[in-house]
Amino acid sequence: MMEDSGIMSTDQILNRRFHKRGVLWLTPVAILAAFWLTAGNELHGQDPALEAFRLMHAELQQQMAEDIDQAIVFLDAQVTKQPESSDVQVLRHSLGSKLAEEARYADALTQYQKLLEFQIAHLAEQDQQYGVGMTLRSLDEISQLANRGEAMDKAVDKALTAFQALPPETPRAWDPLSQLVVLKAHSLIEDDQAEAATTLIAKQTQALEDACSDAEATENTMLAHIALLKRLTSPNRNNDPWRDKSIAKLEMATRTAFERFPKSMRLQNNYAETQYLMITQWGQDDPEANEKRIESAFAKLSLPAISNRSVNAILRRIEIHRERMQAAKPVATLVGQMAPEWDIDGWANTVGVTRKSFEGQVVLLDFWAMWCGPCIATFPHLREWREEFGDQGFEIVGVTQYYNFEWDDEQKRASRASGEVTPLQERETLASFLEHHQLEHPVMVAPKNSEMSSNYGVKGIPHAVLIDRDGTVQLVKTGAGPDTAKAIYDKIKELLAKGK
């Protein structure tokens, strides 16, 4: 039997649990660190167990500051004294985080593996089930840093097997189990076992759908269902086999949950966020249906937006998008016509290039942005197409805008800058971003207030425009996903074949 925990996420479960102990857990970049917060009367010795925990935590912090190796010895000794204490075991998160900060990834991995072993051994306790989810997040990141991907695969297999072996009467936590299922499914996809992965996903999705359809379903059960569907619609390419179906399920799930619990701000936010994605990225192939979706979103969310600032902000973004849609040239008027002019302020990763440089070639214009998840999901396709067709007169030309982003070389990511970034600096950021993602096709940046996007019918990104050797637009596609990728791929082959 599956039971709702009453807590939304892995982090929230642990925050609640350890707040009782006076500890707050934070999650910067999926590496968890712990520190002590004072807790009123409890610090006056009224709880001996709490006082002992406080002292142990303080001692570990001091040991880590002075000698990290001695801190490892110290914590192992405490675990030996109290092998069944979850409070002692969970301090491995703090030690693992410190080891990771010092780039001792193999040692950090060991700490998280030991903690996971304890949590799996006590999996009948729901708090430990949520702990498994949190520990796996850290294991995932550290295993990559340590170049030990097999360690994560083994951890997922072991945890999922343990969940499946729980007696039927044992309550199971939805969120960590769903997380495990998705991780395992992605692993199966990478091993070319798509059928097994799809079956696994379908089973977990159906289980949550059944739980949500129950008359006694709670807000948190529905939130867990939405969380699963969000994982299945993320830009990760391993989601390709089920992303399109999951998008439809996510829209239905958020709408149903919002209608059932209309005062829930979390469900209001999820519904608004999903509608925004449907309007700007996932549902753009049908402009008429999209306009109806916009009207429906405003009708349902205008009242909640009065008191919910997040919803209010999303509605403003939807309104801005609608204005852009109305200004954009209809796609139907593009196909079969000469491609509009290019508006180039500068190139991110090449020099001395103009539109004439691509005359006589089949060109795929790819409108995208560094912050766009679905755009990133298309990168593997872009690399593959360029590799397969690059010597046949085919080229990809990326088109983006200035978003005041800067590059973090340590984190290897781009993010919005707190200060003003010059066009040259942002083009350098773009170059670093492209190099990080192993994209070698030329990328232009359009000037601010450029009409190029509108002239090419861009109503959302990624937006692909395929131009033949004569400069005529032959195909326009918006969004990501296997069906879109196949349509573009097939058209590229067709256009190249005509030029032989």
C-alpha positions as CSV (number, residue, x, y, z in Angstrom):
1,M,0.0,0.0,0.0
2,M,1.2,3.5,-0.8
3,E,0.8,6.2,1.8
4,D,1.0,9.9,1.6
5,S,3.6,11.4,3.9
6,G,2.1,14.8,4.4
7,I,5.4,16.4,3.3
8,M,6.1,17.6,-0.2
9,S,9.7,16.9,-1.1
10,T,12.8,15.1,0.1
11,D,14.3,18.3,1.3
12,Q,11.2,19.4,3.2
13,I,11.0,16.0,4.9
14,L,14.5,16.3,6.1
15,N,14.2,20.0,7.0
16,R,11.2,19.1,9.2
17,R,12.9,16.1,10.8
18,F,16.2,17.8,11.6
19,H,14.6,21.0,12.6
20,K,13.3,19.0,15.6
21,R,17.0,18.3,16.4
22,G,17.9,22.0,15.9
23,V,19.7,21.3,12.6
24,L,18.8,22.9,9.3
25,W,20.0,21.2,6.1
26,L,20.7,23.3,3.0
27,T,21.2,22.0,-0.6
28,P,23.6,24.2,-2.6
29,V,24.2,22.4,-5.9
30,A,22.9,19.1,-4.5
31,I,25.8,18.9,-1.9
32,L,24.2,19.1,1.5
33,A,25.8,20.9,4.4
34,A,24.7,21.1,8.0
35,F,25.0,23.7,10.7
36,W,23.5,24.2,14.1
37,L,20.7,26.6,14.9
38,T,19.7,27.5,18.4
39,A,16.3,26.3,19.5
40,G,15.1,28.2,22.5
41,N,14.5,26.2,25.6
42,E,16.1,23.0,24.2
43,L,19.5,24.5,24.6
44,H,19.1,24.7,28.4
45,G,19.7,20.9,28.7
46,Q,16.1,19.9,28.9
47,D,16.7,17.2,26.2
48,P,19.9,15.1,27.0
49,A,19.8,13.4,23.6
50,L,19.6,16.8,21.8
51,E,22.4,18.1,23.9
52,A,24.6,15.1,23.1
53,F,23.8,15.5,19.4
54,R,24.7,19.2,19.6
55,L,28.0,18.5,21.2
56,M,28.8,15.8,18.6
57,H,27.9,18.0,15.7
58,A,30.0,20.9,17.1
59,E,33.0,18.5,17.7
60,L,32.7,17.2,14.1
61,Q,32.7,20.8,12.8
62,Q,35.8,21.6,14.8
63,Q,37.5,18.4,13.6
64,M,36.7,19.2,10.0
65,A,38.1,22.7,10.4
66,E,41.4,21.4,11.9
67,D,42.0,18.0,10.3
68,I,39.6,16.5,7.9
69,D,41.2,13.0,8.2
70,Q,40.8,13.1,12.0
71,A,37.2,14.1,11.4
72,I,36.7,10.9,9.4
73,V,38.2,8.8,12.2
74,F,36.1,10.7,14.8
75,L,32.8,10.1,13.0
76,D,33.5,6.5,12.3
77,A,34.2,6.0,16.0
78,Q,30.9,7.7,16.9
79,V,29.0,5.4,14.4
80,T,30.7,2.3,16.0
81,K,29.5,3.4,19.4
82,Q,25.9,4.1,18.2
83,P,25.5,2.1,15.0
84,E,21.7,2.4,15.1
85,S,21.6,6.2,15.6
86,S,20.2,8.0,12.5
87,D,21.3,11.3,14.1
88,V,24.9,10.1,14.1
89,Q,24.7,8.6,10.6
90,V,23.2,11.6,9.0
91,L,26.3,13.7,10.0
92,R,28.0,11.9,7.1
93,H,26.2,14.5,4.9
94,S,28.2,17.3,6.5
95,L,31.4,15.3,6.3
96,G,30.8,14.4,2.7
97,S,30.1,18.0,1.8
98,K,33.3,19.2,3.4
99,L,35.4,16.5,1.6
100,A,33.8,17.5,-1.7
101,E,34.7,21.1,-1.0
102,E,38.3,20.0,-0.7
103,A,38.0,18.0,-4.0
104,R,38.4,14.7,-2.2
105,Y,35.6,13.2,-4.2
106,A,36.4,9.5,-3.6
107,D,36.3,10.0,0.2
108,A,33.1,12.1,-0.1
109,L,31.6,9.3,-2.1
110,T,32.5,6.8,0.6
111,Q,30.6,8.8,3.2
112,Y,27.4,9.0,1.1
113,Q,27.7,5.3,0.3
114,K,27.9,4.4,4.0
115,L,24.9,6.6,4.8
116,L,22.9,5.1,2.0
117,E,23.7,1.6,3.4
118,F,22.3,2.6,6.7
119,Q,19.2,4.2,5.2
120,I,18.5,1.1,3.1
121,A,18.9,-1.1,6.1
122,H,16.2,0.9,7.9
123,L,14.0,1.6,4.9
124,A,10.8,0.5,6.7
125,E,10.9,4.0,8.3
126,Q,9.5,6.6,6.1
127,D,12.0,9.2,7.1
128,Q,14.8,6.9,5.9
129,Q,13.0,6.5,2.6
130,Y,13.1,10.3,2.1
131,G,16.7,10.2,3.3
132,V,17.6,7.8,0.5
133,G,16.3,10.4,-2.0
134,M,18.4,13.1,-0.5
135,T,21.5,11.0,-0.3
136,L,21.2,9.9,-3.9
137,R,21.2,13.5,-5.0
138,S,24.6,14.0,-3.4
139,L,25.8,10.6,-4.7
140,D,24.9,11.6,-8.2
141,E,26.9,14.8,-8.2
142,I,29.9,13.4,-6.4
143,S,30.0,10.2,-8.5
144,Q,30.3,12.5,-11.6
145,L,33.1,14.6,-10.0
146,A,34.9,11.4,-9.0
147,N,34.4,9.9,-12.5
148,R,32.7,6.9,-10.8
149,G,29.4,6.7,-12.7
150,E,29.1,3.0,-11.9
151,A,28.9,3.9,-8.2
152,M,25.6,5.8,-8.8
153,D,24.2,3.0,-10.9
154,K,24.9,0.5,-8.2
155,A,23.4,2.8,-5.6
156,V,20.2,3.2,-7.6
157,D,19.8,-0.5,-8.2
158,K,20.4,-1.3,-4.5
159,A,17.9,1.3,-3.3
160,L,15.2,0.4,-5.8
161,T,15.6,-3.3,-5.0
162,A,15.2,-2.5,-1.3
163,F,12.0,-0.4,-2.0
164,Q,10.5,-3.2,-4.1
165,A,11.3,-5.8,-1.4
166,L,9.4,-3.9,1.4
167,P,6.4,-5.9,2.7
168,P,3.1,-4.8,1.0
169,E,1.8,-3.4,4.3
170,T,4.8,-1.0,4.7
171,P,4.0,2.6,3.9
172,R,6.1,3.9,1.0
173,A,7.0,7.5,0.3
174,W,6.1,8.5,-3.2
175,D,8.7,11.1,-3.9
176,P,12.0,9.2,-3.4
177,L,10.5,6.1,-5.0
178,S,9.6,8.1,-8.1
179,Q,13.1,9.6,-8.1
180,L,14.6,6.1,-8.1
181,V,12.4,4.9,-10.9
182,V,13.4,7.8,-13.1
183,L,17.1,7.4,-12.4
184,K,16.8,3.6,-13.2
185,A,14.8,4.3,-16.3
186,H,17.5,6.7,-17.6
187,S,20.2,4.1,-16.9
188,L,18.2,1.6,-18.9
189,I,17.9,4.0,-21.8
190,E,21.6,4.5,-21.8
191,D,22.0,0.7,-21.9
192,D,19.7,0.5,-25.0
193,Q,16.9,-1.1,-23.0
194,A,14.2,1.4,-24.0
195,E,11.3,-1.1,-23.7
196,A,12.2,-2.0,-20.1
197,A,12.6,1.7,-19.2
198,T,9.3,2.6,-20.7
199,T,7.6,-0.2,-18.8
200,L,9.1,0.9,-15.5
201,I,8.0,4.5,-16.1
202,A,4.5,3.5,-17.1
203,K,4.0,1.4,-14.0
204,Q,5.1,4.2,-11.6
205,T,3.1,6.8,-13.5
206,Q,0.0,4.6,-13.4
207,A,0.4,3.9,-9.7
208,L,0.4,7.6,-8.9
209,E,-2.5,8.3,-11.3
210,D,-4.5,5.6,-9.4
211,A,-3.6,7.2,-6.0
212,C,-4.6,10.7,-7.2
213,S,-8.0,9.4,-8.5
214,D,-8.8,8.0,-5.1
215,A,-11.5,10.0,-3.3
216,E,-9.2,10.3,-0.3
217,A,-6.2,11.6,-2.3
218,T,-4.5,14.5,-0.6
219,E,-2.8,17.6,-1.9
220,N,0.6,16.1,-1.2
221,T,-0.2,12.9,-3.2
222,M,-1.1,15.2,-6.2
223,L,2.1,17.2,-5.7
224,A,4.1,13.9,-5.8
225,H,2.4,13.0,-9.0
226,I,3.2,16.4,-10.5
227,A,6.8,16.1,-9.3
228,L,7.2,12.8,-11.1
229,L,5.8,14.2,-14.4
230,K,8.1,17.2,-14.1
231,R,11.1,14.8,-14.0
232,L,9.7,13.0,-17.0
233,T,9.4,16.2,-19.0
234,S,12.8,17.7,-18.2
235,P,15.3,18.4,-21.0
236,N,17.2,15.2,-20.3
237,R,17.5,13.4,-23.6
238,N,16.8,10.1,-21.9
239,N,13.2,11.4,-21.4
240,D,12.6,11.3,-25.2
241,P,10.6,8.1,-25.3
242,W,7.9,9.4,-22.9
243,R,8.3,13.2,-22.8
244,D,5.4,14.0,-25.2
245,K,2.9,11.8,-23.4
246,S,4.2,13.1,-20.0
247,I,3.6,16.7,-21.1
248,A,0.0,15.9,-21.8
249,K,-0.3,14.1,-18.4
250,L,1.4,17.0,-16.6
251,E,-1.0,19.6,-18.0
252,M,-4.0,17.4,-17.0
253,A,-2.5,16.6,-13.5
254,T,-1.8,20.2,-12.6
255,R,-5.3,21.3,-13.8
256,T,-7.0,18.5,-11.9
257,A,-5.1,19.1,-8.7
258,F,-5.6,22.9,-8.9
259,E,-9.4,22.4,-9.4
260,R,-9.5,20.0,-6.4
261,F,-7.4,22.2,-4.1
262,P,-7.9,25.7,-5.5
263,K,-6.6,27.4,-2.4
264,S,-3.3,25.6,-2.4
265,M,-0.5,28.0,-3.4
266,R,1.8,25.2,-4.4
267,L,-0.8,23.8,-6.7
268,Q,-1.6,27.2,-8.1
269,N,2.1,27.7,-8.8
270,N,2.4,24.3,-10.5
271,Y,-0.7,24.9,-12.7
272,A,0.6,28.4,-13.7
273,E,4.1,27.1,-14.4
274,T,2.8,24.3,-16.6
275,Q,0.5,26.6,-18.5
276,Y,3.4,28.9,-19.1
277,L,5.5,26.1,-20.5
278,M,2.6,24.8,-22.6
279,I,2.0,28.3,-24.1
280,T,5.7,29.3,-24.7
281,Q,7.3,25.9,-25.5
282,W,5.2,22.8,-25.7
283,G,2.0,23.8,-27.3
284,Q,3.0,26.2,-30.0
285,D,2.3,24.1,-33.1
286,D,-1.4,24.9,-32.7
287,P,-1.7,28.7,-32.4
288,E,-5.5,28.6,-32.1
289,A,-5.4,26.1,-29.2
290,N,-2.7,28.1,-27.6
291,E,-4.7,31.3,-27.7
292,K,-7.6,29.4,-26.0
293,R,-5.1,28.1,-23.4
294,I,-4.0,31.7,-22.6
295,E,-7.5,32.8,-22.1
296,S,-8.2,29.9,-19.9
297,A,-5.1,30.5,-17.8
298,F,-6.1,34.1,-17.2
299,A,-9.7,33.1,-16.3
300,K,-8.6,30.6,-13.8
301,L,-5.5,32.3,-12.3
302,S,-6.5,36.0,-12.2
303,L,-8.2,35.6,-8.7
304,P,-5.3,33.6,-7.2
305,A,-2.8,36.1,-8.7
306,I,-4.2,38.8,-6.3
307,S,-2.6,37.1,-3.3
308,N,0.0,34.8,-5.0
309,R,2.9,36.8,-6.3
310,S,4.4,33.9,-8.1
311,V,1.2,33.4,-10.1
312,N,1.0,37.1,-10.8
313,A,4.5,37.1,-12.2
314,I,3.8,34.2,-14.5
315,L,0.6,35.8,-15.8
316,R,2.7,38.9,-16.7
317,R,5.2,36.7,-18.6
318,I,2.3,35.0,-20.5
319,E,0.9,38.5,-21.4
320,I,4.3,39.5,-22.8
321,H,4.5,36.3,-24.7
322,R,1.1,36.9,-26.2
323,E,2.1,40.3,-27.4
324,R,5.2,38.8,-29.1
325,M,3.0,36.1,-30.7
326,Q,0.7,38.7,-32.1
327,A,3.7,40.6,-33.5
328,A,5.3,37.5,-35.0
329,K,4.8,36.7,-38.7
330,P,2.5,33.6,-39.1
331,V,4.6,30.5,-39.9
332,A,2.3,29.7,-42.8
333,T,3.4,32.8,-44.6
334,L,7.1,31.8,-44.3
335,V,7.2,28.4,-45.9
336,G,7.9,28.6,-49.6
337,Q,9.1,32.2,-49.4
338,M,12.6,33.6,-49.5
339,A,14.1,33.7,-46.0
340,P,14.0,37.1,-44.3
341,E,17.2,39.1,-43.8
342,W,19.5,38.3,-40.9
343,D,20.1,40.9,-38.2
344,I,23.6,40.3,-36.8
345,D,25.1,42.3,-34.0
346,G,28.0,39.9,-33.6
347,W,29.1,36.3,-33.6
348,A,29.8,34.3,-30.4
349,N,32.3,31.7,-31.8
350,T,33.5,32.8,-35.2
351,V,34.7,35.9,-37.1
352,G,34.5,37.2,-40.6
353,V,31.2,35.5,-41.4
354,T,28.2,37.0,-43.1
355,R,25.0,35.5,-44.6
356,K,26.7,35.2,-47.9
357,S,29.1,32.7,-46.3
358,F,26.2,30.2,-46.4
359,E,24.9,30.8,-49.9
360,G,24.3,27.5,-51.7
361,Q,24.0,25.5,-48.5
362,V,21.1,24.0,-46.7
363,V,20.9,26.1,-43.5
364,L,19.1,25.3,-40.2
365,L,18.5,28.5,-38.3
366,D,18.2,27.5,-34.6
367,F,16.6,30.2,-32.4
368,W,17.6,29.5,-28.8
369,A,18.8,30.8,-25.5
370,M,21.2,29.7,-22.7
371,W,18.5,29.6,-20.1
372,C,16.1,27.4,-22.2
373,G,15.9,23.8,-21.0
374,P,14.2,22.5,-24.2
375,C,16.8,24.2,-26.3
376,I,19.5,22.3,-24.4
377,A,17.6,19.1,-25.0
378,T,18.1,19.6,-28.7
379,F,21.9,19.9,-28.5
380,P,22.6,16.2,-29.1
381,H,20.6,16.3,-32.3
382,L,22.4,19.5,-33.5
383,R,25.8,17.8,-32.9
384,E,24.7,14.6,-34.7
385,W,23.2,16.4,-37.7
386,R,26.2,18.6,-38.2
387,E,28.5,15.5,-38.0
388,E,26.4,13.5,-40.4
389,F,25.6,16.2,-43.0
390,G,28.3,18.8,-42.5
391,D,30.3,17.6,-45.6
392,Q,27.2,17.6,-47.8
393,G,26.6,21.3,-47.9
394,F,24.7,21.6,-44.6
395,E,25.2,24.1,-41.8
396,I,23.5,25.0,-38.6
397,V,23.4,28.7,-37.6
398,G,22.4,29.5,-34.0
399,V,20.4,32.7,-33.3
400,T,20.1,34.2,-29.9
401,Q,19.8,37.5,-28.1
402,Y,21.4,39.4,-25.2
403,Y,20.1,38.3,-21.8
404,N,22.7,39.9,-19.6
405,F,24.3,36.5,-18.7
406,E,27.8,35.8,-17.5
407,W,29.8,32.6,-17.4
408,D,30.9,30.9,-14.1
409,D,34.0,29.0,-15.0
410,E,34.1,27.1,-11.8
411,Q,30.5,25.9,-12.0
412,K,30.6,25.6,-15.8
413,R,27.3,27.4,-16.3
414,A,25.8,30.7,-17.4
415,S,23.5,32.7,-15.3
416,R,22.0,36.1,-15.2
417,A,24.5,38.7,-14.0
418,S,23.8,41.0,-11.1
419,G,25.5,43.9,-12.9
420,E,25.5,45.1,-16.4
421,V,27.3,42.9,-19.0
422,T,28.6,44.4,-22.2
423,P,27.7,42.8,-25.6
424,L,31.3,41.6,-26.0
425,Q,31.3,40.0,-22.5
426,E,28.1,38.2,-23.2
427,R,29.4,36.9,-26.5
428,E,32.4,35.6,-24.6
429,T,29.9,33.9,-22.2
430,L,28.2,32.4,-25.2
431,A,31.5,31.1,-26.5
432,S,32.3,29.4,-23.2
433,F,28.7,27.9,-23.0
434,L,29.0,26.5,-26.5
435,E,32.4,25.0,-25.9
436,H,31.1,23.4,-22.6
437,H,28.3,21.8,-24.6
438,Q,30.6,20.8,-27.5
439,L,28.7,22.8,-30.0
440,E,30.8,24.0,-32.9
441,H,28.3,25.5,-35.3
442,P,28.4,29.3,-35.7
443,V,26.1,31.3,-33.4
444,M,25.0,34.9,-34.0
445,V,23.6,37.4,-31.6
446,A,20.8,39.7,-32.8
447,P,20.9,43.3,-31.6
448,K,18.5,44.5,-28.9
449,N,15.0,45.3,-30.2
450,S,15.8,43.3,-33.4
451,E,12.8,42.2,-35.5
452,M,14.5,39.1,-36.8
453,S,12.7,36.7,-34.4
454,S,9.3,38.2,-35.4
455,N,10.2,38.0,-39.1
456,Y,10.9,34.3,-38.7
457,G,7.7,33.6,-36.8
458,V,9.4,32.9,-33.5
459,K,6.8,32.6,-30.8
460,G,8.8,30.4,-28.5
461,I,12.1,28.5,-28.4
462,P,13.7,26.3,-29.6
463,H,12.5,27.4,-33.0
464,A,14.0,25.8,-36.1
465,V,13.8,27.3,-39.6
466,L,15.2,25.1,-42.5
467,I,16.3,27.0,-45.6
468,D,17.2,25.3,-48.9
469,R,20.2,26.0,-51.1
470,D,18.2,28.7,-53.0
471,G,17.4,30.6,-49.8
472,T,13.8,29.5,-49.6
473,V,12.2,28.5,-46.2
474,Q,11.1,24.9,-46.4
475,L,10.3,23.9,-42.8
476,V,9.5,25.7,-39.5
477,K,9.3,23.8,-36.3
478,T,9.0,25.0,-32.7
479,G,9.7,23.0,-29.6
480,A,11.8,19.9,-28.7
481,G,11.0,16.2,-28.8
482,P,11.6,13.1,-30.9
483,D,8.7,13.9,-33.4
484,T,10.1,17.4,-34.1
485,A,13.6,16.1,-34.4
486,K,12.6,13.4,-36.8
487,A,10.7,15.9,-39.0
488,I,13.7,18.2,-39.2
489,Y,16.1,15.3,-39.9
490,D,14.0,13.9,-42.7
491,K,13.7,17.3,-44.3
492,I,17.4,17.9,-44.1
493,K,18.0,14.6,-46.0
494,E,15.4,15.5,-48.5
495,L,16.8,18.9,-49.3
496,L,20.4,17.7,-49.5
497,A,19.4,14.9,-51.8
498,K,17.9,17.4,-54.2
499,G,21.2,19.2,-54.6
500,K,23.1,16.1,-55.7
